[in-house]
């Protein structure tokens, strides 16, 4: 399925409250809703230092908490986040809240590398 034009996506139309600029990048991510052991294996459609957007046909409810494992150049990082946007039949925006270990440093290095 072809993805819609980035300017017409719900994430682009949404009032931009982001602290950090987002980058259009597909990164493998495994989401687990708080209280669930069932993983959702997806890809990001954009990524920033403060969060990501994932496409889901049945998006998760706003306010829900998730654990996200992202693979950056083959290395997994784990972050905890909160669902901040929900677009029916399209996806969710996730705001990163807590980083495990060196996750924040590795994410920053990854984003710096794709910007350069």
C-alpha positions in Angstrom: 0.0 0.0 0.0 1.4 3.4 -0.9 1.6 5.9 1.9 -0.3 9.1 1.5 1.5 12.4 0.8 3.3 13.4 4.1 1.6 16.8 4.0 -1.9 15.3 4.0 -1.3 12.8 6.8 -3.2 13.3 10.0 0.1 13.8 11.9 1.0 16.7 9.6 -2.4 18.3 9.8 -2.5 18.1 13.6 -1.5 21.3 15.4 2.3 21.0 15.9 3.0 20.9 19.6 6.3 19.0 19.3 9.4 20.1 21.1 11.7 18.5 18.6 11.5 18.3 14.8 10.4 15.0 13.4 12.2 13.1 10.7 10.5 10.9 8.1 12.2 7.5 8.8 11.0 3.9 9.0 12.4 2.2 12.1 11.2 -1.2 13.3 9.3 -0.9 16.6 7.7 -3.3 18.9 4.9 -1.8 21.1 3.4 -3.3 24.2 0.5 -1.7 25.9 0.7 -1.2 29.6 -0.6 -4.4 31.2 -0.3 -6.5 28.1 2.2 -9.1 27.0 1.1 -9.0 23.4 3.5 -7.2 21.1 2.5 -5.1 18.1 5.3 -5.2 15.5 5.3 -2.1 13.4 7.4 0.6 11.7 7.5 4.3 12.5 6.6 6.7 9.8 8.4 9.5 11.6 10.7 9.8 14.6 12.1 12.6 16.8 13.9 12.9 20.1 10.5 13.2 21.8 8.4 10.6 20.1 7.3 8.8 17.0 4.2 8.1 14.8 3.2 4.6 13.9 0.6 3.5 11.4 -2.1 1.1 12.8 -5.5 0.2 11.3 -7.0 0.0 14.8 -5.2 2.7 16.7 -4.7 2.6 20.5 -6.6 5.0 22.8 -5.2 8.4 23.6 -3.7 8.5 27.1 -2.6 4.8 27.0 0.9 3.9 28.1 3.2 1.8 26.0 6.7 0.3 26.1 8.4 0.7 22.7 11.5 -1.2 21.6 13.0 0.5 18.6 15.8 -0.9 16.4 18.3 1.8 15.5 20.9 0.4 13.1 20.4 -3.1 14.4 20.6 -2.0 18.1 17.5 -2.2 20.3 16.6 0.6 22.6 13.6 0.7 25.0 11.5 3.7 25.9 8.2 4.2 27.7 5.7 6.5 26.2 2.1 7.8 26.2 -0.3 7.8 23.2 -1.0 11.5 22.5 -2.8 11.3 19.1 -5.2 8.9 17.6 -6.3 8.9 13.9 -8.9 6.2 13.1 -7.7 3.7 10.5 -4.4 5.5 10.3 -2.3 5.5 13.5 -1.0 6.9 16.7 1.4 9.6 17.9 3.5 8.5 20.8 5.4 10.8 23.2 8.5 9.3 24.8 8.6 9.8 28.5 11.2 7.5 30.0 14.3 5.9 28.5 16.0 2.7 29.7 19.8 2.7 30.0 21.5 4.5 27.2 18.4 4.7 25.0 18.2 8.5 25.0 21.8 8.9 24.1 21.6 6.3 21.3 18.4 7.9 19.9 20.0 11.3 19.8 23.1 9.8 18.0 20.8 8.1 15.5 18.8 11.2 14.8 22.0 13.3 14.5 23.4 10.8 12.0 20.3 10.8 9.7 20.1 14.6 9.8 23.8 14.9 8.7 
